[in-house]
């Protein structure tokens, strides 16, 4: 009977040890007492805020809303929305008109350019002109003073 008791006690110790290990793991996952307290504080704050919101809603429900005032405000909002839509349409029309004017100007320019003859000197003329420019000297041909004729009023 003593052996059975000892075996039973050993089994109980092993079970308690397994339970203790499981509890330690769970406590680590929970994060300890501080984390639980922080979570509980957040829950309390959330509940308090919810109660405050409920009180505000209850106060609003008890006050009477002037329907005419609400309708006037709604009409003003609708009018403002319509004006905004009208402005958008006007801006789109202006953009379309500007684009059409740009396209027309581009077409006119291309038509004018097509009608104008292209004046591009030939390579020979360009070479001759470059040679002439290279031969030009800024020095007078002779060292004699230049005579400048001036017309005198009579």
MARPA-190022 format. One record per residue (C-alpha): chain; x, y, z. Coordinates in nm, 2 decimals. Layout:
# residues N
chain_east_north_up
A_X_Y_Z
...
This chain:
# residues 154
chain_east_north_up
A_0.00_0.00_0.00
A_0.29_0.23_0.07
A_0.43_0.16_-0.28
A_0.10_0.24_-0.44
A_0.08_0.56_-0.24
A_0.43_0.66_-0.34
A_0.35_0.58_-0.71
A_0.03_0.79_-0.68
A_0.22_1.08_-0.52
A_0.48_1.06_-0.80
A_0.20_1.08_-1.06
A_0.04_1.37_-0.88
A_0.38_1.56_-0.87
A_0.43_1.50_-1.25
A_0.08_1.63_-1.32
A_0.13_1.93_-1.10
A_0.47_2.00_-1.27
A_0.31_1.98_-1.61
A_0.03_2.22_-1.50
A_0.28_2.46_-1.36
A_0.48_2.46_-1.68
A_0.15_2.52_-1.88
A_0.06_2.81_-1.65
A_0.41_2.96_-1.69
A_0.37_2.95_-2.07
A_0.02_3.10_-2.06
A_0.14_3.38_-1.83
A_0.43_3.45_-2.06
A_0.18_3.47_-2.35
A_-0.05_3.70_-2.15
A_0.24_3.93_-2.07
A_0.22_3.95_-1.70
A_0.01_4.14_-1.45
A_0.11_4.48_-1.59
A_-0.01_4.40_-1.94
A_-0.34_4.28_-1.80
A_-0.38_4.59_-1.59
A_-0.31_4.81_-1.90
A_-0.57_4.62_-2.10
A_-0.83_4.65_-1.82
A_-0.76_5.03_-1.80
A_-0.82_5.06_-2.18
A_-1.15_4.86_-2.14
A_-1.26_5.09_-1.86
A_-1.17_5.40_-2.06
A_-1.36_5.26_-2.36
A_-1.67_5.19_-2.15
A_-1.66_5.54_-2.00
A_-1.63_5.70_-2.34
A_-1.92_5.49_-2.47
A_-2.13_5.60_-2.18
A_-2.04_5.97_-2.25
A_-2.14_5.93_-2.61
A_-2.47_5.77_-2.51
A_-2.54_6.06_-2.28
A_-2.47_6.32_-2.56
A_-2.69_6.13_-2.79
A_-2.97_6.12_-2.53
A_-2.94_6.49_-2.48
A_-2.96_6.55_-2.86
A_-3.26_6.33_-2.88
A_-3.44_6.52_-2.61
A_-3.38_6.86_-2.78
A_-3.62_6.96_-3.06
A_-3.47_7.02_-3.40
A_-3.62_7.30_-3.61
A_-3.72_7.13_-3.94
A_-3.74_7.46_-4.13
A_-3.38_7.54_-4.03
A_-3.26_7.20_-4.14
A_-3.44_7.24_-4.48
A_-3.29_7.58_-4.53
A_-2.94_7.45_-4.46
A_-3.01_7.16_-4.70
A_-3.13_7.39_-4.97
A_-2.81_7.60_-4.93
A_-2.60_7.30_-4.96
A_-2.78_7.19_-5.28
A_-2.74_7.54_-5.42
A_-2.37_7.55_-5.35
A_-2.33_7.21_-5.51
A_-2.51_7.32_-5.82
A_-2.30_7.63_-5.85
A_-1.98_7.42_-5.81
A_-2.10_7.19_-6.09
A_-2.18_7.49_-6.31
A_-1.83_7.63_-6.26
A_-1.68_7.29_-6.35
A_-1.88_7.28_-6.67
A_-1.77_7.63_-6.76
A_-1.41_7.55_-6.69
A_-1.44_7.24_-6.91
A_-1.59_7.45_-7.19
A_-1.31_7.70_-7.16
A_-1.05_7.43_-7.18
A_-1.22_7.28_-7.49
A_-1.23_7.63_-7.66
A_-0.86_7.69_-7.58
A_-0.77_7.35_-7.72
A_-0.97_7.42_-8.04
A_-0.81_7.76_-8.08
A_-0.46_7.60_-8.03
A_-0.54_7.34_-8.30
A_-0.67_7.61_-8.54
A_-0.36_7.82_-8.49
A_-0.14_7.51_-8.55
A_-0.34_7.43_-8.87
A_-0.31_7.79_-8.99
A_0.07_7.79_-8.92
A_0.12_7.47_-9.11
A_-0.08_7.60_-9.40
A_0.12_7.92_-9.41
A_0.45_7.72_-9.38
A_0.33_7.50_-9.67
A_0.26_7.80_-9.89
A_0.59_7.97_-9.82
A_0.89_7.87_-10.03
A_1.17_7.72_-9.84
A_1.48_7.94_-9.87
A_1.77_7.71_-9.80
A_2.10_7.80_-9.97
A_2.27_7.52_-10.15
A_2.59_7.38_-10.01
A_2.80_7.54_-10.28
A_2.66_7.89_-10.19
A_2.72_7.82_-9.82
A_3.08_7.72_-9.89
A_3.14_8.03_-10.11
A_2.99_8.25_-9.85
A_3.21_8.10_-9.58
A_3.52_8.15_-9.80
A_3.43_8.51_-9.85
A_3.38_8.57_-9.48
A_3.72_8.41_-9.41
A_3.89_8.64_-9.66
A_3.74_8.95_-9.52
A_3.99_9.16_-9.34
A_3.92_9.44_-9.10
A_4.24_9.61_-9.19
A_4.23_9.88_-9.46
A_4.39_9.78_-9.79
A_4.62_10.08_-9.79
A_4.77_10.28_-9.51
A_4.66_10.61_-9.66
A_4.40_10.80_-9.47
A_4.05_10.76_-9.59
A_3.88_11.06_-9.73
A_3.53_11.10_-9.62
A_3.32_11.32_-9.83
A_3.08_11.53_-9.63
A_2.80_11.72_-9.79
A_2.78_12.07_-9.67
A_2.46_12.25_-9.67
A_2.45_12.53_-9.92
